[in-house]
């Protein structure tokens, strides 16, 4: 029992006409998006006529992983009554052995809506935040960690109602992603060591609210900027303050707390976030009408969880035209659906070389070597490991070590404010190393150091 998606010859893929896939049970499938791990296709059920999404992973599940996935989805089913969690309808092994997850088809994602209409209104941001925080609170109470709360996993039904998609750790662990993308939304501890837990979910919620309010990720990258530079900013924790005249002070403080570098400095749990957002929303009003003359910091309660969220933009200025989310016709083509998974960043150059220092992250000129520098001592080679040590000219720097082995991809190890680090190495290979640092506004890097007669270039 399975679905085998095959490319139908002679049909080209473009923005106006998507390549169509043949499906032995559901007829035609239309590609929605190609993520770093899975493909997402859309189709229409041949019997019911209902549109669905099929997320196809690149491999099969072993028996143990499938058992864990079934347990996870069984626990997730308890969230259906909230209406704000996208719970898969079915897990299948496709004809070629790959794993496929069938679920409800949603119209578009939060980044798509923000890109089209700008930041959300304060009222809609509070409604969205309360819905997502409530969903996370119930999931955490049931022992479920989302593991990838990002704006791309906040989807909207055709009605405009929001849902949180892509719950769970089982498939993330079975099909890990190892690409330099999405760094600007990840918690510092996820970048350091791959941690995924309730507190990284809260960080992700902070990133969602930041985008909803500002239209930008908390750690905005620039075109062509190395992912390592963005990662170092995430690790330093310096997030530009939200700049909106209509922003309640309590909301700005909550978002800042959710994005704290130290997980212990974030709210204790998602239930507390629900309480704090509820206090800013204010008491419910009969008939779902705004309360008269709310204060700037306490807004009338918006629509109940799961209802339409369609007003975008600050409340000042010309009101934006109300918009319902796009209805996607799977048989005729669809907008791209964001497929977001958690990634632990690695560098992958092709040669034995050290990348240049990341560009400064603000419009200020780069500091001169005399103003900021890293003095990198000669590495101590112990055959199977190397001890590295360095000294920065300012205590505010956080560090990353770029490891460049001969004939293999480079990788980056993030060490926060440590100035000593041990790197495991292969005895037969030459290596180059460089230390990069940032204080959140400027970046600097050391001169490269090599072992075993490696010739290191920048």
QUIMOUR-V576021 format. One record per residue. N is the residue number from 0. PHI is phi in whole degrees, 0 to 359 (* if undefined). PSI is psi in whole degrees, -180 to 180 (* if undefined). Layout:
n | phi | psi
N | PHI | PSI
N | PHI | PSI
//
This chain:
n | phi | psi
0 | * | 110
1 | 192 | 174
2 | 237 | 124
3 | 247 | 113
4 | 272 | 121
5 | 238 | 142
6 | 292 | 127
7 | 276 | 120
8 | 293 | 150
9 | 86 | 3
10 | 243 | 118
11 | 273 | 156
12 | 261 | 130
13 | 205 | 174
14 | 297 | -32
15 | 270 | -26
16 | 218 | 105
17 | 284 | 149
18 | 297 | 135
19 | 258 | 142
20 | 249 | 137
21 | 279 | 144
22 | 221 | 127
23 | 292 | -21
24 | 249 | -37
25 | 252 | 7
26 | 83 | -123
27 | 265 | 139
28 | 242 | 137
29 | 249 | 126
30 | 298 | 131
31 | 260 | -37
32 | 192 | 154
33 | 243 | 105
34 | 270 | 178
35 | 291 | -16
36 | 237 | -49
37 | 238 | 157
38 | 259 | 145
39 | 243 | 125
40 | 242 | 157
41 | 241 | 146
42 | 209 | 175
43 | 238 | 127
44 | 296 | 128
45 | 295 | -25
46 | 266 | -49
47 | 270 | -20
48 | 77 | 7
49 | 277 | 140
50 | 283 | 147
51 | 217 | 164
52 | 247 | 140
53 | 239 | 115
54 | 262 | 117
55 | 250 | 121
56 | 269 | 158
57 | 282 | -5
58 | 216 | -176
59 | 261 | 163
60 | 261 | 134
61 | 285 | 171
62 | 299 | -41
63 | 295 | -45
64 | 296 | -40
65 | 296 | -38
66 | 296 | -43
67 | 296 | -39
68 | 295 | -42
69 | 298 | -39
70 | 295 | -42
71 | 296 | -44
72 | 290 | -32
73 | 296 | -42
74 | 292 | -37
75 | 294 | -28
76 | 301 | -25
77 | 293 | -17
78 | 273 | -5
79 | 302 | -38
80 | 295 | -23
81 | 292 | -33
82 | 79 | 5
83 | 240 | 12
84 | 240 | 132
85 | 274 | 102
86 | 264 | 125
87 | 302 | 145
88 | 274 | -30
89 | 196 | 146
90 | 246 | 130
91 | 228 | 151
92 | 266 | 118
93 | 287 | 171
94 | 300 | -30
95 | 267 | 10
96 | 96 | -13
97 | 291 | 157
98 | 271 | 133
99 | 234 | 137
100 | 243 | 120
101 | 260 | 137
102 | 208 | 173
103 | 300 | 141
104 | 273 | 124
105 | 255 | 160
106 | 282 | -48
107 | 195 | 174
108 | 254 | 168
109 | 300 | -46
110 | 301 | -36
111 | 295 | -42
112 | 292 | -42
113 | 294 | -39
114 | 297 | -35
115 | 278 | -33
116 | 231 | 2
117 | 84 | -177
118 | 302 | 154
119 | 285 | 159
120 | 293 | 161
121 | 300 | -43
122 | 299 | -46
123 | 290 | -33
124 | 296 | -43
125 | 297 | -42
126 | 296 | -45
127 | 296 | -46
128 | 299 | -42
129 | 295 | -40
130 | 297 | -47
131 | 291 | -41
132 | 295 | -39
133 | 297 | -41
134 | 297 | -44
135 | 294 | -39
136 | 300 | -45
137 | 291 | -38
138 | 296 | -45
139 | 295 | -36
140 | 296 | -31
141 | 273 | 5
142 | 84 | 16
143 | 257 | 132
144 | 254 | 133
145 | 292 | -56
146 | 90 | -8
147 | 204 | 48
148 | 286 | 105
149 | 221 | 163
150 | 303 | -33
151 | 293 | -19
152 | 263 | 7
153 | 263 | 108
154 | 249 | 165
155 | 233 | 132
156 | 292 | 169
157 | 301 | -26
158 | 286 | -17
159 | 102 | -5
160 | 287 | 136
161 | 276 | 149
162 | 220 | 151
163 | 258 | 120
164 | 254 | 168
165 | 67 | 46
166 | 289 | 147
167 | 109 | 158
168 | 259 | -20
169 | 300 | -51
170 | 288 | -30
171 | 295 | -37
172 | 281 | -32
173 | 286 | -33
174 | 231 | 72
175 | 292 | 148
176 | 255 | 140
177 | 225 | 65
178 | 230 | 158
179 | 271 | 76
180 | 206 | 154
181 | 74 | 11
182 | 299 | -33
183 | 293 | -11
184 | 250 | 2
185 | 265 | 148
186 | 291 | 148
187 | 305 | -40
188 | 291 | -26
189 | 292 | -41
190 | 292 | -36
191 | 289 | -51
192 | 219 | 12
193 | 82 | 11
194 | 301 | 133
195 | 225 | 112
196 | 207 | -170
197 | 300 | -34
198 | 283 | -30
199 | 289 | -29
200 | 298 | -41
201 | 294 | -39
202 | 300 | -45
203 | 300 | -39
204 | 298 | -40
205 | 299 | -40
206 | 294 | -38
207 | 297 | -48
208 | 295 | -37
209 | 297 | -45
210 | 296 | -43
211 | 300 | -36
212 | 274 | -30
213 | 247 | -21
214 | 81 | 4
215 | 228 | 152
216 | 292 | 160
217 | 296 | -27
218 | 235 | 86
219 | 286 | 125
220 | 273 | 160
221 | 252 | 154
222 | 305 | 127
223 | 81 | -2
224 | 286 | 134
225 | 300 | 143
226 | 300 | -30
227 | 298 | -35
228 | 293 | -41
229 | 294 | -41
230 | 299 | -42
231 | 295 | -33
232 | 292 | -40
233 | 299 | -43
234 | 292 | -31
235 | 285 | -25
236 | 83 | 6
237 | 276 | 107
238 | 253 | 129
239 | 303 | 138
240 | 295 | 147
241 | 293 | 134
242 | 238 | 86
243 | 220 | 132
244 | 294 | -27
245 | 264 | 13
246 | 279 | 120
247 | 297 | 139
248 | 301 | -39
249 | 296 | -33
250 | 288 | -43
251 | 299 | -41
252 | 294 | -40
253 | 295 | -45
254 | 298 | -42
255 | 299 | -41
256 | 293 | -40
257 | 297 | -32
258 | 266 | 16
259 | 297 | 140
260 | 297 | -43
261 | 280 | 117
262 | 304 | -31
263 | 290 | -17
264 | 272 | -7
265 | 280 | 164
266 | 308 | 149
267 | 297 | -33
268 | 197 | 173
269 | 293 | -29
270 | 297 | -37
271 | 294 | -37
272 | 296 | -41
273 | 302 | -45
274 | 298 | -44
275 | 291 | -40
276 | 293 | -40
277 | 298 | -36
278 | 294 | -34
279 | 283 | -31
280 | 289 | -38
281 | 93 | 179
282 | 291 | 151
283 | 295 | 147
284 | 246 | 128
285 | 307 | 138
286 | 79 | 3
287 | 61 | 31
288 | 261 | 153
289 | 298 | 146
290 | 289 | 150
291 | 291 | 134
292 | 46 | 61
293 | 292 | 152
294 | 287 | 163
295 | 301 | -27
296 | 262 | -7
297 | 229 | 113
298 | 258 | 154
299 | 298 | 146
300 | 298 | 127
301 | 282 | -167
302 | 301 | 153
303 | 299 | 164
304 | 304 | 136
305 | 90 | -10
306 | 275 | 179
307 | 301 | 133
308 | 234 | 98
309 | 224 | 1
310 | 264 | 125
311 | 236 | 145
312 | 107 | 158
313 | 302 | 156
314 | 283 | -11
315 | 270 | 160
316 | 84 | -168
317 | 290 | 128
318 | 298 | 143
319 | 278 | 152
320 | 296 | 133
321 | 294 | 142
322 | 225 | 134
323 | 268 | 149
324 | 298 | 150
325 | 295 | 139
326 | 271 | 124
327 | 264 | 122
328 | 267 | 107
329 | 295 | -33
330 | 285 | -16
331 | 249 | -5
332 | 121 | 165
333 | 206 | 160
334 | 287 | 157
335 | 293 | 136
336 | 259 | 124
337 | 293 | 130
338 | 245 | 105
339 | 243 | 131
340 | 225 | 161
341 | 282 | 140
342 | 230 | 141
343 | 258 | 119
344 | 293 | 138
345 | 221 | 148
346 | 274 | 145
347 | 222 | 57
348 | 289 | 165
349 | 265 | -12
350 | 228 | 170
351 | 281 | 85
352 | 208 | 165
353 | 249 | 130
354 | 294 | 154
355 | 293 | 163
356 | 298 | 141
357 | 301 | 147
358 | 293 | 153
359 | 304 | 147
360 | 266 | 3
361 | 230 | 180
362 | 283 | -3
363 | 286 | 152
364 | 297 | 154
365 | 293 | 144
366 | 290 | 150
367 | 286 | 159
368 | 305 | -31
369 | 290 | -28
370 | 278 | -36
371 | 211 | 128
372 | 206 | 163
373 | 233 | 120
374 | 265 | 114
375 | 256 | 117
376 | 285 | 162
377 | 297 | 128
378 | 297 | 148
379 | 258 | 110
380 | 272 | 121
381 | 244 | 32
382 | 76 | -63
383 | 258 | -6
384 | 208 | 160
385 | 232 | 132
386 | 264 | 126
387 | 246 | 145
388 | 212 | 152
389 | 203 | 172
390 | 221 | 129
391 | 264 | 153
392 | 280 | -9
393 | 220 | 141
394 | 287 | -11
395 | 281 | -10
396 | 290 | 140
397 | 249 | 150
398 | 237 | 154
399 | 225 | 144
400 | 250 | 121
401 | 269 | 124
402 | 251 | 121
403 | 240 | 95
404 | 276 | 149
405 | 296 | 125
406 | 78 | 6
407 | 228 | 162
408 | 295 | 145
409 | 293 | 158
410 | 214 | 161
411 | 242 | 132
412 | 245 | 124
413 | 263 | 126
414 | 238 | 11
415 | 58 | -125
416 | 259 | 11
417 | 293 | 146
418 | 242 | 13
419 | 224 | 140
420 | 206 | 139
421 | 255 | 131
422 | 242 | 126
423 | 286 | 135
424 | 226 | 164
425 | 267 | 132
426 | 300 | -28
427 | 270 | -4
428 | 254 | 150
429 | 276 | 151
430 | 222 | 147
431 | 240 | 149
432 | 225 | 150
433 | 215 | 148
434 | 252 | 126
435 | 249 | 148
436 | 217 | 156
437 | 212 | 149
438 | 253 | 14
439 | 100 | -22
440 | 238 | -30
441 | 230 | 159
442 | 232 | 152
443 | 210 | 156
444 | 217 | 157
445 | 281 | 168
446 | 290 | 148
447 | 289 | 152
448 | 232 | 142
449 | 235 | 165
450 | 230 | 155
451 | 62 | 40
452 | 66 | 24
453 | 292 | 138
454 | 262 | 109
455 | 260 | 133
456 | 237 | 162
457 | 238 | *
//
